[in-house]
Amino acid sequence: MSRLVPAPDALVGRRFDVAVAKMLGISRAKASELIETGQARVLGRAIAKSGALAAGDTVEFDIADERHEPEPIATDMAVVYEDDDVVVVDKPVGVAAHASVGWTGPTVLGSLRDRGVRVSSYGAAGREGIVSRLDVGTSGLMLVCKSDLAYVEMRRQFSAHEVVKTYHALVQGNLTQNKATIEAPIGRAKVADFRFCVTPSGKPAVTHWDVLERFGEATLASVNLETGRTHQIRVHFSSIGHPLVGDAMYGANPVLAAQLGLERQWLHAVQLEFRHPRTHVWTTVKSSYPADLAHSLELMRARHADDADRPAGA
């Protein structure tokens, strides 16, 4: 069975055998075998296993699809806004934006289609209607385009940074300023796959934050993004010595996360503001904290209250 997969942005520039291994969730040795036997190749050009995957490449696989189970559905994914042009969902943690090779969990796109929601045909194969994504481990608001008109206009708005995306993040430590901007380029880290870092060779990235609440050992901040780089909030706060609570990948304290009952980074997309693609009316959609983040925040508040009540030197 032949299958065509556009080169994922995160794998552009990687060795072809490494890219195939990541796309299929297999070992590099197995990926090399598929390349050498012609079962994995790039359309339109010859590429060795050591060659670099390029932007715009399409990878063709001639392998059996081993997945026989239907995609699970995110039945708890709420729709918070919908009309004929766009739908905004409150994405739970553990749900991907769209299907990808190696991912077997629920997706926003698949769950919407299961409910009978028709999305735009515009966009890359398997990513139709999607103009902005959230990580699997991040919850909150995500917009999907239902009409082609909406796809074209919302993609423009996101690219022009006209959409206002507000996140709340609980970061480790006490931020020294009440508000500030982090402006530092982000690129792929060499130390680990699918990890990013601040690097001079990266793409420009700008993050604004305002303190909402202080707990001494952690700070709750409201975050606005000018750019939408992969893991941007997580990387930027880690780069200034304040990783998100629960974000072990970027240096968070696992002991604190365990004490707060957290199994993922404390990050939620709480508000989305955009100009409606058809009516041009400024539209604001909001989301409340999910149960796990709300619970951990209450535990943090209780810890801070206990510390404040404790006599000095006790």
Secondary structure, DSSP 8 states (H G I E B T S, - for coil): -EEEEE--GGGTTSBHHHHHHHHHT--HHHHHHHHHTTSEEETTS---TTSB--TT-EEEEES-----S-----TT-EEEEE-SSEEEEEE-TT-BSS--TT--S-BHHHHHHHTT----S-SSTT-TTBSS---TT-EEEEEEE-SHHHHHHHHHHHHTT-SEEEEEEEEES--SSSEEEEE--EEE-SSSTT-EEE-TTSB--EEEEEEEEE-SSEEEEEEEESS--TTHHHHHHHHTT--BTT-GGGT--HHHHHHTT-SS--EEEEEEEEE-TTT--EEEEE----HHHHHHHHHHHHHHHHHHHS-TT-
